[in-house]
């Protein structure tokens, strides 16, 4: 039984894609609001480079016209998640933020 012609894996990709858009935007906004010296203090790329990476990632997620049918947006989601999981905690820690 097909739900409006989409297979289960297509529905799963659609949900991941839609949920990934705010994740990409959040990563970019968070990077923009941080001090530039915090990135180099934790031995990560510079703030400008992370802004470029997370900005491009957010654009890939938002503008990929094929949505869940393309695979380009997955690269954007991965880049955003790398920032959120690896860079963000260290930048927050160096700035003395625990939340």
N, C-alpha and C positions, 0 to 999 in steps of 0.2 A: 504494500500500500504506500504510494508516494504522496508526500505532502507537497502539494502544488508543484510537482515535477522535480523537486530537489531530493537527491539521495541524502542519507544520514550524514555522510562525511561532508557534504556541501553545507548542510545546516550547521555542523560543528565549526567549519571554517568561517562561515558567516558570523557566528556568535563571537569567535575569537577575533575576527577582523574588527567588528563593531566595538568590542571591549578594548581592543588595542589602540583605538584612536585616542581616547582620553589618557591612556597610559603614555603615549608618545607626546601629547601636549603637556602633560604633567612633567615629564622628564625635561622638556625644553624650558618650561617656566621655572622649574626648580634650578636648573643650571643658570638661568639668567639672573636669578635673585641672589646668587652666592657671590662671595668676595673672590676676586681673581687670584689672590695669593693662597687661598685655601686649596686650590687644585694642585698647585706646584708644591705646597707644603706636604701633601700626602703622596708625592711622586706619581701624579697622574698627568694626563695631557693638560694643556692650558685651558682656561675658561673659554677662550675663543674657539678652540678646536672642539670642545664639548658642545658649545652652542651650535657649531656647524653640523656636528654629527647628530645631535638630538633634533635640531631644526629640520635637517634633511630627512630624518627618520619620521618625524611628525608629518611632513609633507608627503612622504611616500604612503603613509597610512591613510591620510586624508584624500589624496588626489589619485590614488590608483583606481582608475575608472572600472577596472574589471573586478574590483572588490575581492571576494573570496575565491574567484576563479583564477586570478593571477597569483604569482608567487613573489613578486617584488615587494609587496607590503610586509612579507615575513622578515625581510632584512631590516626594515624599519622597526619592526616590533622587537627583534633581537637586539638591535642597537639601543633602543630605549630601555629594555630590560637590563642590559649590561650596565648602563648608567645607574639605574635605580638600585640594582643589587650590589654592585661593586663600588662605584664612585660615590654615590649619595651618602651612604653611611659613614664613609671616611671623611668626607667634606664636612658633614654635620658634626662628627666627633672632634675634628680639629678646631671647629668654631665654638665648641663647648655647648652644643645643643643636644639634649637627650631625647627630645620628642620627635 
